[in-house]
Amino acid sequence: MASRPAVSLTSLGRAEVANAIYRYVFRAAITRADARVAWENFERDRVTGVWSEVELPVSLWDACIHIAHRYGPILGVRTLDSLHVACAMELKADKFWTFDERQQKLAEAVGLDVKP
């Protein structure tokens, strides 16, 4: 992030960050106070423009359905995986970052430049 790349953030991505942070509380990896600080830092970065906020494109839903038809039987993708990948495709993302192996396989299958 130090090089200040344009990183798109959708409402879906924001919800994913919140869930990821608080899942760490559930796993007892961090405290609620740590989670609150992490969320506040994320929100501060969002408000100050570290992330480039974008709306979910209407075409996202058709792209998600297309991905389900094409790759669901082969890769066993989940709806959220196909939504994230469809967002990247519809927003014409240069790079796709993920820590999820299934999501990574799907992103690679559709031709996205994946950064694990």
N, C-alpha and C positions, 0 to 999 in steps of 0.2 A: 504494500500500500504506500510505501515511502515514495515510489515513483509516480504516485497519483494517477493510476490508470482509471479510466471511466468504468466503474463497476455498477451495473444496473441493479436496482433493488425494487422488486414488486411487492405488493401487499402479501403475496404468497411467501416470498422470501423472508419478509419481516416476521410473519407468523412462524415460519420454520425456525428462525433464530430464537424466538421466545420459547418455543417448545424444546429446542435443543438445550438451552440454558437450564430450564427447569427440570428436564429429564436428568441432568446431572445432580440436582438436589435429590430427586427420587432415588438415584443410585448411591446416594451418600458420598458422592465424589467432591461436592462443594456444599457449603452451607447456604441457607436462604439469604443471608447477608451478602455472601459472595455473588450469588445469583443476581441480587438487586444491583450490586455494583457493576456487574457485567452488562446487565440490561441498560443501566443508566449510561454506561460508556458507549454502548451501541447506539442508543438514542441520541446522545450528544453528537456522535459521528454522523448520524443520519441528518440531524438538524443543521449541522455545520457544512454539509455538502460532501462528506467523504464518499457517500453513496449517491449515485444518480437515480433518483426515484422516477419510476416509469409506471404507467398504468398497464394493467393486463390487457393485451389486445383482444378484441372480440373474436378474432380468428383462432385464438388459442384453443377454444373448445373443439373446433373441427379438427385441428391439428392433433389434439390429444386423442380424439376418437380414431383418427387415421393411424396413429402410433399403436393404439390398442389392437386394431385389426391386423396391422402389418407385423408388429413385433411381440405382441402378447403371447401368441402360441409358441414362439421361438424362445423368448427370454423370460417369460413369466413376469412381466413388468407390473408394478403396482400403479394405481391411479396417480399418486403423488409423483412417482418417477416420471410418468409420461407427461404430467403437467409441467414439471420443471424443465424437461427436455423440450417440450413444445414451446414454452416461454422463450427459451434460448433461441430456438429456431425462428420463431415469429419476430423476435426482437433483433434478429440477425447478430447475435453475440459473436465476438471474435474468439472468446475462450469460454470454456465451461468448467467450473470448479466443483468437485464433489469428493466426499469421503465414502460414498456409498458404492459398493462394487456393482450392484445390479444397475444402479443409475448410470454408472460409468460405462458399462457394457452397452446400454441403450444409447447413450450419447455418442459413443464411438460408432455404433451401428448406423446412426443417422448422419454421420459425417462431421460431428462437432469436434473441435480441437479441445481435448479433455486435459485438464490439469488436476491430477489427484492430490 
